[in-house]
């Protein structure tokens, strides 16, 4: 019975941890840290502005929009000098890409994990 409880707890962490990210980083981080699948995936986001890749320092995050079992935000990652952000996450599905906290300017969606280009 103890093993079954452990398995159910880990399953709940993996499937529901992204849904708690809207509550803030602390509660979600505590749950995700205990989930063995956390960060198993990486999505490459390439950010362009005026037809060229941006430099370093642009804040990038993903919002999973695939339903109840896969929803919530990733933590923030930042572009490197080549305009690329490597966003780590545990979930898979359709995402909205936020750059510097904004989605409405470019309205970029994609599949995660994968490679997504954003044109500002």
C-alpha positions as CSV (number, residue, x, y, z in Angstrom):
1,X,0.0,0.0,0.0
2,X,2.9,2.4,0.8
3,X,4.3,1.8,-2.8
4,X,1.0,2.5,-4.4
5,X,0.8,5.8,-2.4
6,X,4.3,6.7,-3.6
7,X,3.4,6.0,-7.2
8,X,0.2,8.0,-7.0
9,X,2.1,10.9,-5.5
10,X,4.7,11.0,-8.2
11,X,2.1,10.7,-10.9
12,X,0.2,13.6,-9.4
13,X,3.4,15.7,-9.4
14,X,4.2,15.0,-13.0
15,X,0.8,15.6,-14.4
16,X,-0.5,18.4,-12.2
17,X,2.6,20.4,-11.2
18,X,2.4,22.7,-14.3
19,X,-1.2,23.6,-13.3
20,X,0.1,25.1,-10.1
21,X,2.6,27.5,-11.6
22,X,0.0,30.3,-11.9
23,X,0.0,30.4,-8.1
24,X,3.6,31.5,-8.1
25,X,7.0,29.9,-8.4
26,X,7.5,28.7,-4.8
27,X,4.6,26.2,-4.6
28,X,5.1,24.9,-8.2
29,X,8.9,24.7,-7.7
30,X,8.5,22.6,-4.5
31,X,6.2,20.2,-6.4
32,X,8.2,20.0,-9.6
33,X,11.5,19.4,-7.7
34,X,10.0,16.2,-6.3
35,X,8.8,15.0,-9.7
36,X,11.4,12.8,-11.5
37,X,10.2,14.0,-15.0
38,X,10.6,17.7,-14.3
39,X,12.7,19.3,-17.0
40,X,12.9,16.2,-19.2
41,X,12.1,18.3,-22.2
42,X,13.6,21.4,-23.8
43,X,12.0,23.7,-26.3
44,X,14.3,26.0,-28.4
45,X,12.9,29.5,-28.9
46,X,14.6,31.8,-31.4
47,X,13.6,35.4,-31.1
48,X,13.8,37.8,-34.1
49,X,13.2,41.5,-34.2
50,X,13.3,43.6,-37.4
51,X,14.3,40.4,-39.3
52,X,17.4,39.7,-37.2
53,X,18.0,37.6,-34.1
54,X,17.9,39.6,-30.9
55,X,20.8,39.6,-28.4
56,X,20.9,38.3,-24.9
57,X,18.6,39.1,-22.1
58,X,15.1,38.7,-23.5
59,X,12.9,36.9,-21.0
60,X,11.1,33.8,-22.5
61,X,8.5,31.5,-21.0
62,X,5.9,29.1,-22.3
63,X,2.2,28.7,-21.3
64,X,0.8,25.2,-21.9
65,X,-2.7,25.6,-23.2
66,X,-3.6,21.9,-24.0
67,X,-6.3,21.3,-21.4
68,X,-6.7,20.5,-17.7
69,X,-3.9,17.9,-17.4
70,X,-1.4,20.1,-19.2
71,X,-1.7,23.8,-18.3
72,X,0.4,26.4,-16.6
73,X,3.6,28.4,-17.2
74,X,7.3,27.4,-17.3
75,X,9.7,29.5,-15.3
76,X,11.5,32.3,-17.1
77,X,14.5,31.6,-19.3
78,X,16.6,34.2,-21.2
79,X,18.0,34.5,-24.7
80,X,21.7,34.0,-25.2
81,X,23.9,36.2,-27.4
82,X,22.5,34.4,-30.5
83,X,18.8,35.2,-29.6
84,X,18.1,31.6,-28.5
85,X,16.4,30.6,-25.2
86,X,16.4,26.9,-24.2
87,X,13.2,26.5,-22.2
88,X,13.1,23.4,-19.9
89,X,9.8,21.8,-19.0
90,X,8.2,18.5,-18.0
91,X,5.0,18.7,-20.1
92,X,4.3,18.3,-23.8
93,X,1.7,20.0,-25.9
94,X,0.6,23.3,-27.5
95,X,2.1,26.4,-26.0
96,X,1.9,30.1,-26.2
97,X,5.4,31.8,-26.3
98,X,5.8,34.9,-24.1
99,X,8.7,37.2,-24.7
100,X,9.4,39.8,-21.9
101,X,6.0,38.9,-20.5
102,X,4.1,39.7,-23.7
103,X,2.2,37.4,-26.0
104,X,-0.3,39.7,-27.7
105,X,2.3,41.5,-29.9
106,X,3.3,38.5,-31.8
107,X,0.7,35.8,-30.8
108,X,3.2,32.9,-31.4
109,X,2.0,29.4,-30.6
110,X,3.8,26.1,-31.2
111,X,4.4,22.5,-30.0
112,X,6.6,21.7,-27.1
113,X,9.1,20.2,-27.0
114,X,10.3,21.5,-30.3
115,X,11.8,24.6,-32.0
116,X,9.7,27.8,-32.2
117,X,10.6,31.1,-33.9
118,X,9.1,34.3,-32.6
119,X,9.0,37.4,-34.7
120,X,8.6,40.7,-32.7
